[in-house]
Amino acid sequence: MRAGVPGDERPRLSTDQKALRVNLDPVRYGTFAEIGAGQEVARWFFKVGGAAGTISKSISAYDMAVSDAIYGRSKRYVSRERLQSMLDYEHGLNLERLKPSRGDSTAFFTFADTVAARNYHGTNECHGWLGVKYQAHPRDEDSQIIIHVRMLDDENAQQQEALGIVGVNLLYAACFLHHKPERMLESLLDNLSTKRLEIDMVEFSGIEFRHVDNRVMSLKLVQLGLSGAAMFGPSGDVLQPSEVLRKRPILVERGSFRPVTKVNIDMIDCARQRFAAEREVQADQIVELMEITMRNLLATGAIDLSDFLARADVLATAGKTVLISDYFEYFRLAAYLTRYTSEPIAVTMGVASLQDLFKEQYYDGLEGGILEAFGKLFTKDLRIYAYPLLDQSTGSLTTVENVAMPGDVQSLYRHLVDRGRIKQLDNFDASVLHIFSRDVLRRIKECDAAWEEMVPPEIAALIKRRLLFGYREAELREGRDCPSAEAHIRLC
């Protein structure tokens, strides 16, 4: 099945047709630099004919010493760092050598990849970095696209073939679809399927993509089915999951974050303290992730990009790394994370979410039901930290010890608690337990300034400054500025 979107009417071209169109475009001229898996991308352009008008040079610096001599030393040869040095060096050479003689009529490009295809023993991680640095038009400033791929075929030859196809797709998109970044993403797996290749990171930069928000592109990767998850950091920079998570303990909090509240921050902080104190966890290596699922983003039927960016902005202000995932079931999220690390994994959630976790209807699609799901969830060194729930009418707390579970899963629940796989957080801030995101969101939209005391000060300032989560509509409806929390208290 090809990744794509309903109603996509983009013309379908074969890989040969794409390569030939690039070759026959008199404006395009550049270098192919490929390390690992053969020169699979360049091969397509040589094969279809007309390559003399397109390729200034094709190079494959396989030997590490040769690669270092050309591109400089790198900690890892299959890495973003190595790819960038290849792009910068080769593109710079093209401009230096050829721009004076043909710069007025030529848009130069460099395509590069550095790849680890399946080795002889079949024991390595099969992945690669691909990128193109180029001029969209002659004498234009540079633009760049970088992607990271996971190769899923079992055989080396199949992986090489898939790599060649996605490389052609990337260069074709850069040349002819650069004005439509979303269409570029849709086209990357043309003539392939997600069973063969996964694209888990994309980054657009440079003059042609100055208006592109890479956080939105990360979301689109997941929405289009090109990847099960994507990640970006507090500064909005896209991250490649294996580089962030590799061999590190991971702590995840799932939520809507509409907006980030004091409870969200207290929950992750409390869980980190407990997680860091575990004997087998290296505290200084913990990676924190705030996860938003596609199901949450699609709760209203369609993704509202302004709402998504508002959530991303408040999480960035809180200094958090964001994971967007299509893994609604926790056992699928766990499988995704254990792909990258053998270190402990922790998930923190409220007691209400813990109750939902034990609802058997969520596992109807599994032959083994909840037992199969939990077998997958707790196979690795994963534990759950539960945050208490306050009953505001009685003041009582629901915790791991007194939460009500259906009788038919009660024994399973107690077994996991007794084994230390589900643990109670007891280091929480009791003064924030009354806060719920949906209540904060309602108060923002109703111009009830009490919401400001329910979120961290920097989040409140951002919401007011950027008019997020309906704050603008509240102001317009009231016909005035919403009062500050302090003014609201005085008015009362």
Number of C-alpha atoms within 10 A of each C-alpha: 9 17 20 18 12 6 6 9 7 9 7 11 14 13 22 15 13 21 28 21 18 22 22 15 13 13 20 22 24 24 23 24 21 24 25 18 23 18 19 22 27 24 16 21 23 16 12 16 14 17 20 13 16 22 19 16 15 16 14 17 17 14 10 13 11 12 18 14 11 14 18 13 15 15 8 9 18 18 21 22 14 22 26 20 17 27 26 15 14 24 24 16 15 19 18 10 10 16 17 9 10 15 16 13 14 21 24 29 31 29 29 31 32 26 25 21 27 23 13 9 6 12 8 11 15 19 22 24 24 26 27 27 27 28 25 24 17 17 16 16 13 19 20 23 21 21 21 24 22 22 27 19 18 13 14 18 14 16 24 21 18 22 29 21 24 24 27 25 25 24 26 22 22 25 22 14 16 17 14 13 17 16 16 19 23 21 24 25 25 19 17 19 16 18 11 16 21 20 27 22 25 23 20 21 17 16 14 21 19 10 10 16 16 19 23 16 20 24 23 19 25 21 21 17 19 25 23 21 26 26 24 24 18 17 13 17 15 22 21 20 19 13 11 13 21 17 15 20 26 26 24 23 22 22 17 17 20 21 28 25 26 21 24 24 16 18 23 23 15 19 29 22 13 18 25 18 12 12 8 12 17 15 17 9 14 20 18 20 21 20 21 24 20 19 14 15 18 12 10 9 9 8 16 12 12 12 16 18 15 21 21 27 23 23 21 18 16 16 12 20 22 27 24 25 23 20 19 15 14 16 18 17 18 20 16 15 20 21 13 17 16 16 21 21 24 24 21 25 22 23 22 15 13 20 15 12 16 18 13 15 11 15 18 10 9 11 10 12 14 21 15 13 20 18 12 15 19 17 13 15 15 20 22 24 29 23 29 23 18 18 12 10 6 7 10 11 15 17 21 23 10 8 14 12 17 12 9 9 15 12 12 16 19 15 13 16 17 11 11 14 16 22 21 20 21 15 14 16 12 12 9 17 18 14 18 17 21 13 13 24 18 14 18 26 19 18 23 18 20 17 22 22 17 22 22 17 12 12 22 19 13 15 20 18 11 12 15 23 21 18 22 19 16 20 18 12 14 11 9 10 14 21 15 17 15 12 11 13 11 8 8 5
